[in-house]
Amino acid sequence: MDKFYEEFKKQHKKAANKRGIIVYLAPLKHSKSGGPKGAGGYGDLGDIDAKHCVIFQTNLDNKESFAHEIAALF
């Protein structure tokens, strides 16, 4: 997730400093070592100030995945 955010900050400096939620749409498959395999999305649940999540290729057309990941930020 940190790599997505670093690249986002490079490309969108003003938006990165604003309040709100950032949803990354990734044409990648999720494969975190030691973590869930094949997850449709990922959010940083350990960070109380989290404001971003990613939806992976397998679930880009699944509105429930978007709702699930965005809801986890609240």
Secondary structure, DSSP 8 states (H G I E B T S, - for coil): -HHHHHHHHHH-HHHHTSSS-EEEE-SS--B-TTS-BT-SEEE-TT-TT--EEEE-GGGTT-HHHHHHHHHHT-
